[in-house]
Each structure stands twice: as C-alpha cells, then as structure tokens.
C-alpha cells in the first residue's frame, strides 16, 4: 500500500491485523500484570464509551432505516471515537484531570481489539455502516486477484523483449 494505491490485499490486511494483535497482546499483558492497580469503573467507562458514542447510535440508525443508509454524522462519530489521535487527546485530558492510571489501557485494548480481532478500522463514506462487500470492492478483488506479481525474470523480459528495445521507448 502506498499513497497512490490506498487499498489492501488479503495478505497485507492480514499483516496489519497481526501487527494490531501483537500490540493488543502487549496491552493485555500490561493490564494483567497490573490487575490490582486498575480502577475498574474507570477501565469499563473508558472501554465502553468508544462504542456508546461511536458505534451504537449508527448501528441503531442503520437498523431503523430501510436499506440501512445512514447519515454521514454516524460515520464521523464512529471514525472520531475509533481514532488513536482523538483517544490520545482524551487520555491526556483524563490524566490531567482525573489522573494517569492503568485504567487508560482500556483505550488501546478496545481500539486494537477492533482492528485485530474484528478487522474493523475507519468507515469510509459511501460504504455500508455495517460490514457488507461494496460492489466496487468486489470488482477490485476479482481483478486484483487475477493479476499476479511478475518474477524478476518476467519483469526483465517485459522491459527488454527479445529482438527489440524496451517497451514504451518509442517516441
């Protein structure tokens, strides 16, 4: 994936989920090592509020609307609440007002769990609020799956075909 090709294949998506899983396991390990030091009401509040504000309203709207089309505000709320940037700011404000503590691990545990265990990240406008394959993505996957990477030999052969110059070198 790069700035010109903002998509993921099944393989790169799996790698991203595995990286998130490794980070999730690190956070869960820290929480387990500090079980006695976690203020559990704070942990539960920090863990739950992400979905109470960012997911539940959109899920309700999706189920109430024929065809499941919901307004952009629900996508925006979801993306904001499931952002490490926004939640980093929440953690800073929390630490300055309530105090830093191990309960703050609820935030990365929630966000990394969504990404690692469920494969969820941000929701782009133009897709379904609840997971459904978009027809354009299904087409992309079919076409991308049919294309196979060239070996080094095939790439050299394509760039310098026998009996002629490099392809595309003509004026």
N, C-alpha and C positions, 0 to 999 in steps of 0.2 A: 504494500500500500504506500502511496506517495501523494503529494499534493495534486497531481493530475489524475490519479486513479483512486478515488476515495471509496473503495469497496473492499470487501474481504472475501477470500475464497473459504471453503470449508476448513482447509488446513490452517490458514492464518487466523481464522476465527477461533479455532481450537487452541492455537498457541496463545492467543490473547486470554482466553478463558483459563488456561493452565497457569499463566502468569498471575492472574487475579486470584486463582485458587491458592497459589503459593503465598501471596500476600495475606489472603484470608486466614490461612493456617497459622501464619506468624502472629496475626492479631488475636486469633482464638487462643493460641498458646500463651500469649501475654496475659489475656484475660484469665485463663486457667491458673497461671502462676500467681495471680493477684486476686483470686476469688474473694478472699476475706476483706480485701481493701476496696472492692467495688460497691458503690452506693447503688443498690439495685433499683430503687424507684427512679433514680436519675437515668440509669442504664436503659430501663424499659421505656421511659419517656423519650430519650434521645433516639432509641431504635425505632419506636412506633411512629413518632411524629412525621418522619420522612414519608411514610405511606399514607398516614392520616390526612396530610395536606396534599401530597404529590401524586398519589395513586387512587385512593378511594373515591374522591369526587369524580374523576374522569371515568373510572370503572362504572360508577352508578349512572353517569350520563350516557355512557356507551350502551348500557343495558336498557335504558329507558327510551333511547332514540331508535326509531325504525331504521334499519340498515347500519346502525352503530356509528353514524357520523357525529362527531362531537366537535365543539369549538376549539380554536387554537389555544384558548386560555388553559385548557386541561393539559395540552402538550407542554405548554410553557411551565405550568406548575410542576408537572412531572419532571421535566428536564432540570428545572431550578433545584428542586428538592433532592434530586439524584445526582447532583453535581458535587464533586470534591471541592471545587472552589467555593461555592456557597456554604457548604457544610464546614469548610475550614474557617470561614468567617464566623459561623455560628460557634465553633469550638473556641475561637479567640474571645468572642464576646462572653460565652459561658465561663471560660477560665477567668476572665477579668471581673465578672460579676458574682458568680457562684463559687468559682474556684476550680482549678485543674484537678483532675482525678481520673482514675482508671475507668470510670463510667463512660468517659468520652470514647472509649474503644467501640462503643455501640455504633458510632457513625461509620467508621471504616468496615466494621463487621457487616453492617447492613448493605452498604454500597458494594463491597467486594463480593458479598454473598449473592446479590442480584446479578452481578456480572459473571461470577464464576459458576454458580450453581444453576442459574436460570438462563444465562446468556443475554440478559437484559442490559441495555445501556440507555442512551438517549433515544427519544421518539421523534423522528422527523415528521414535519407536517406533510400531509399527502399520503400518509400510511394509515392503517387502522390503529386505533388506540390500543386495542388488544391484538396480540400477535396473529397475523394472517399473512400468507405469502402474497405480496403485491405482484400483479401480472408482469410488470416491467422487470422485477427482480427474478421471477421465474424464467423469463426470456433470457435475461443475462446469465443466469446459472446454466441454462441449457447451452447457450452459445459459448460461454467461458469454459464449460466442461468439455466441449468438443475440441476446443483449441488445446493443444498440448505444447509444452515448452520444447524448444529445439535443443538438441545436443550441441556441443561445441562444434563438432564436425558438420552438422547440418547448417548451423549458422554461418560457418566459414564458406561452405558450399553455396549457400544462398547469396552471400555477399560477393563471392568471386566464382560465378558459374564457369564450368569448363568451356573453353572456346570463346571467351569474351571477357569484357571488363566487368566491373562491379555493376550490379543492378541499380538503376536510378541515376547513373552517372551521366546519362545523355542530357544535353542542353536543355 
